[in-house]
Amino acid sequence: MRLTRRPLPRWTLPAALLAALGLAAWINEPIPGVTGREARAVAALPPAPAFRSGQRVLLLSPHPDDETLCCAGLLSQARAAGAQVYVTWITAGDGFEFDAALTERTLHPRGRALRELGERRVQEARAAARVLGVPADRQVFLGYPDGGLRALNGRNYARPYTSPRTGSSAVYLREAQTPGAPFTGQALDADLERVLRRVRPDMILIPAHEDFHPDHHTLTLIAQRLASRLGLTDRLRYWVVHGGLEWPLPKGLHTALPLVPPPLARALPWQRVPLTAGDQQVKAQAVNAYRTQTEVLGRFMRAFVRRNELLSPADQPGR
């Protein structure tokens, strides 16, 4: 007997989009935060060391926008000091289904819709990098699967992984460092090692292990492993974007407030990176370059534009 698929009711797509908007509203909810005690604790943190001319600074960003949320002011200061700034994006950010549902107006974004989202986010990353003054020849896109780094670092280290979102099992980005590279941990390691050997960084900015997002803390492990192999461990510095439920608070643009240490990583030996009004303006412009993201997460993303950023010289307390 042949089965026929019934068409979805007309209300299904509007209901799904409404659910996506509800999630976005919850993520962006302007809950109050930052007490006087917390502000004084941030002010008491030691300042991060200043950058120097000629220093090579490499930021490894799990997704397009992480480099801006964590470190736009810091990167701007590095460039102003004469340092050479490089950014490498590990994924194209093509796994955010709620984003694709809104931008592509489709109920079940998969395959082409999410690959198109990835291509669009790459162009947004380039626009943000221009705001930050990072030259095109110091920008690298690897194009590995958003949401798949944990698998690549485990069961799919040698066996190709197929993204359930894009349907791809190899790098599809035309402008990737290695187009067509299989989605394996071996290929990712080789691509990252190639970047590290070419840049020869004096400082490598990566997520702390305490960052809640699986792609983020998996990148921590991968980067630490490669840095150890190449003798670069002492050059690692750590940041957090997903630091706990509702962090940072309050949501929205509050440039007069400090960014307090994230709840999931309060014990790290944080250093404070004070931002000038000019640094904050640059960061806000870079955030706004991510139009696909700000449509859904605008108040969350702009909550990172504060008086300071945070950097840790270690990813474990007491180190």
C-alpha positions, -999 to +999 in steps of 0.1 A: +000+000+000+014+034-010+013+060+017+008+097+009+021+125+030-006+149+042+002+186+037+009+205+069-019+226+082-016+263+072-011+274+108+020+252+113+046+276+098+032+307+117+031+287+149+068+276+145+079+311+137+059+324+168+077+298+189+111+310+175+102+346+183+092+335+218+125+319+224+143+350+211+122+371+235+132+349+264+169+350+255+168+388+252+147+394+283+161+426+300+166+411+335+184+435+358+219+428+371+253+442+382+253+452+418+276+478+433+296+450+450+301+432+416+311+465+400+338+471+426+350+435+422+355+440+385+373+473+391+397+455+415+407+429+388+443+433+375+445+449+341+455+426+312+490+433+299+492+459+271+499+448+235+531+457+218+540+466+182+547+436+160+530+411+184+511+384+166+476+378+181+455+350+168+418+345+179+402+311+173+364+317+170+340+287+171+313+306+152+310+339+134+302+365+161+322+349+190+353+369+181+332+401+184+313+393+216+344+382+236+371+404+222+362+431+198+376+459+221+407+438+229+414+432+191+408+469+184+434+478+211+459+452+198+457+467+163+460+503+176+492+492+194+507+479+162+501+442+168+492+419+139+457+405+145+445+373+129+411+356+132+402+320+123+366+308+124+362+271+130+326+268+118+303+289+096+276+291+122+252+271+100+235+251+128+212+278+143+179+265+131+157+292+148+178+318+130+173+300+096+136+296+104+132+333+107+156+345+080+146+319+054+109+318+065+108+280+065+094+255+090+121+229+090+153+245+079+177+218+067+202+213+039+204+242+015+186+267+038+213+262+065+242+261+041+229+295+028+228+307+063+264+296+068+275+315+036+256+346+048+272+344+083+307+342+067+300+375+049+288+390+081+320+379+098+340+396+070+320+428+076+327+426+113+364+420+107+365+451+085+351+471+114+378+456+137+405+464+111+415+428+105+428+426+069+412+400+046+445+381+043+445+375+081+410+361+081+406+323+078+374+302+075+377+265+081+340+256+076+336+226+099+301+217+112+284+239+137+273+217+165+296+189+154+330+197+170+324+173+199+318+144+174+349+154+154+370+153+186+356+118+194+339+091+174+344+110+141+381+118+145+389+095+116+355+087+101+336+116+084+307+131+102+275+141+084+259+172+098+222+166+105+215+202+098+233+210+065+235+174+053+272+180+045+300+156+053+328+179+040+336+216+039+313+233+015+324+269+019+339+281-013+363+304+005+374+280+032+411+272+037+406+237+025+374+233+005+362+197+004+380+186+035+361+158+052+343+165+085+368+146+106+389+155+136+420+147+117+412+172+090+403+199+115+436+193+134+455+195+102+438+228+092+443+244+126+480+233+128+485+248+093+471+281+107+493+280+138+524+272+118+517+300+093+508+327+119+534+318+146+513+336+172+526+352+203+491+351+218+463+327+211+428+336+223+405+306+228+373+298+248+378+286+284+368+251+291+341+265+314+323+280+284+289+261+283+286+257+245+299+223+234+316+237+203+334+262+225+348+239+252+356+212+225+377+238+207+394+244+240+406+208+241+416+208+204+436+240+207+453+230+239+463+197+223+478+214+193+494+241+213+511+215+235+523+197+204+538+229+189+552+243+222+527+271+224+509+264+256+522+294+274+507+316+247+471+306+253+446+331+268+410+324+276+376+340+272+339+330+277+308+339+258+283+313+271+290+318+308+257+307+325+220+312+323+211+348+315+247+360+316+256+388+310+230+409+327+212+432+322+204+425+285+207+453+259+232+480+254+246+494+287+280+509+280+283+524+315+282+490+332+310+466+337+311+430+324+313+408+355+329+374+355+305+347+342+289+324+368+303+293+353+339+306+354+340+330+384+370+312+398+393+318+368+421+344+374+404+370+353+421+401+340+402+433+331+405+449+296+392+485+301+374+498+270+373+534+259+342+550+244+359+545+210+364+508+217+328+504+227+316+521+195+338+498+173+324+468+192+288+479+188+294+484+150+309+449+148+280+434+166+255+451+143+273+436+113+258+402+123+223+410+111+211+374+110+220+371+147+208+404+160+174+397+146+171+369+171+197+377+198+202+414+196+198+423+233+220+393+243+247+403+219+247+440+228+250+431+265+287+424+258+293+461+249+304+472+284+332+492+301+355+462+299+362+428+285+376+398+304+406+377+297+422+349+317+458+336+314+447+302+326+416+280+322+419+265+357+417+284+391+451+289+407+472+283+376 
